[in-house]
Amino acid sequence: MIEIDDLHKRYGDKTALDGVSFSVKPGEMFGFVGANGAGKTTTMRILMGVLTADSGQVRRDGRALTFDDRRRFGYMPEERGLYQKMKVAEQVHYFGQLNGLSPKEAAKATGDLLERLALTERAGDEVGALSLGNQQRVQLAVALVHDPEVLVLDEPFSGLDPIAVDALAEVLAERRAAGVPVLFSSHQLDLVERLCDSVGIISAGRMVASDTVEALRAREGRRLLKVVVRGAAPDWPTGLSGNITKNGDEVLFADANGSDQEILRAATAAGAVEHFGWERPTLTEIFREAVA
Ligand SMILES: Nc1ncnc2c1ncn2[C@@H]1O[C@H](COP(=O)(O)OP(=O)(O)OP(=O)(O)O)[C@@H](O)[C@H]1O
């Protein structure tokens, strides 16, 4: 298990992390989400030892991480960093060896990954001649080539087309099934919701939520009441309690616990009630609420 324990980090007088803690279990896919500048990259850099925290610790199975532990991690840094003049296959092979594979093992892993990430035809091209999305695929191959024990990926899905997103999701799911803890950051919340077991939401250097997707949705699940009334005057919910959002005929009441029967009576009086029920919020809705 990877544990991030009470990390604090300042850049000059700017507080980037203010007590960040969470953990990622073996075989767990953890989505790390937060607004721009919230502290995701800083946390991942500290986890990988690229940056030191002012205080706090990163542990694996109860003991502080060492350089050797981190060599067996797969890391995709935000700043990327491929050799632009090196050919695709050579580069993946090179990083495989750098991370301890024999030339033969590196060659096999390179061939397999290029195939999985649909890069086989570009194997002999210089990285700098590839589109940004294809460079991103090479960067992923580099992070994955040595069959890492832990994966830490900073926005691995950004800039990928839907086919590449699916291919990467499949590769990550395999690693998860093999017991690897997988941590990745993303702004694509629908993707995080689809792929991840757990989600951590960071806001201004503090964790505001960290739990399984199911638990987060269940916790918020009785707070959103969706009502659709056909043929009602648009102002029918006026005066009712709860935080109201309207989208055409659909009205969402947040914080409507205890007022549901009153809302139902008003809806029935207003027109034909097509839908009346508690909604499980999407991750995007949970995120908006958590960082508001
Ligand atoms: N080298 C630095 N010097 C000064 N401030 C920095 C430095 N790196 C990050 N920061 C600040 O620390 C805070 C956290 O930044 P960080 O890059 O960790 O956020 P992030 O969540 O990864 O954002 P994004 O989603 O935009 O990538 C931001 O306010 C950022 O401006």
The ligand as an SDF file (V2000), in Angstrom:
LIG
                    3D

 31 33  0  0  0  0  0  0  0  0999 V2000
    8.1370   25.6610   -8.8630 N   0  0  0  0  0  0  0  0  0  0  0  0
    7.1440   26.3840   -8.3360 C   0  0  0  0  0  0  0  0  0  0  0  0
    7.3590   27.6090   -7.8170 N   0  0  0  0  0  0  0  0  0  0  0  0
    6.3490   28.3120   -7.2610 C   0  0  0  0  0  0  0  0  0  0  0  0
    5.0800   27.8960   -7.1660 N   0  0  0  0  0  0  0  0  0  0  0  0
    4.7990   26.6830   -7.6700 C   0  0  0  0  0  0  0  0  0  0  0  0
    5.8100   25.8580   -8.2820 C   0  0  0  0  0  0  0  0  0  0  0  0
    5.2350   24.6920   -8.6790 N   0  0  0  0  0  0  0  0  0  0  0  0
    3.9280   24.7890   -8.3310 C   0  0  0  0  0  0  0  0  0  0  0  0
    3.6730   25.9760   -7.7330 N   0  0  0  0  0  0  0  0  0  0  0  0
    2.3620   26.4180   -7.1970 C   0  0  0  0  0  0  0  0  0  0  0  0
    1.8990   25.4110   -6.3100 O   0  0  0  0  0  0  0  0  0  0  0  0
    0.4910   25.2270   -6.4630 C   0  0  0  0  0  0  0  0  0  0  0  0
    0.2090   23.7670   -6.8170 C   0  0  0  0  0  0  0  0  0  0  0  0
    0.6530   23.5150   -8.1310 O   0  0  0  0  0  0  0  0  0  0  0  0
    0.5550   22.0800   -8.8300 P   0  0  0  0  0  0  0  0  0  0  0  0
    1.3230   22.1510  -10.1110 O   0  0  0  0  0  0  0  0  0  0  0  0
    0.9190   21.0390   -7.8570 O   0  0  0  0  0  0  0  0  0  0  0  0
   -1.0160   21.9880   -9.1360 O   0  0  0  0  0  0  0  0  0  0  0  0
   -1.8490   20.9500  -10.0340 P   0  0  0  0  0  0  0  0  0  0  0  0
   -3.0010   20.5210   -9.1960 O   0  0  0  0  0  0  0  0  0  0  0  0
   -0.9680   19.9080  -10.5800 O   0  0  0  0  0  0  0  0  0  0  0  0
   -2.3920   21.8790  -11.1990 O   0  0  0  0  0  0  0  0  0  0  0  0
   -2.7580   21.5680  -12.7740 P   0  0  0  0  0  0  0  0  0  0  0  0
   -4.0640   20.8320  -12.7660 O   0  0  0  0  0  0  0  0  0  0  0  0
   -2.8800   22.9360  -13.3420 O   0  0  0  0  0  0  0  0  0  0  0  0
   -1.6170   20.7770  -13.3450 O   0  0  0  0  0  0  0  0  0  0  0  0
    0.0480   26.2130   -7.5380 C   0  0  0  0  0  0  0  0  0  0  0  0
   -0.4180   27.3750   -6.8800 O   0  0  0  0  0  0  0  0  0  0  0  0
    1.3200   26.5260   -8.2880 C   0  0  0  0  0  0  0  0  0  0  0  0
    1.2800   27.8210   -8.8190 O   0  0  0  0  0  0  0  0  0  0  0  0
  1  2  1  0
  2  3  1  0
  2  7  2  0
  3  4  2  0
  4  5  1  0
  5  6  2  0
  6  7  1  0
  6 10  1  0
  7  8  1  0
  8  9  2  0
  9 10  1  0
 10 11  1  0
 11 12  1  0
 11 30  1  0
 12 13  1  0
 13 14  1  0
 13 28  1  0
 14 15  1  0
 15 16  1  0
 16 17  2  0
 16 18  1  0
 16 19  1  0
 19 20  1  0
 20 21  2  0
 20 22  1  0
 20 23  1  0
 23 24  1  0
 24 25  2  0
 24 26  1  0
 24 27  1  0
 28 29  1  0
 28 30  1  0
 30 31  1  0
M  END
$$$$
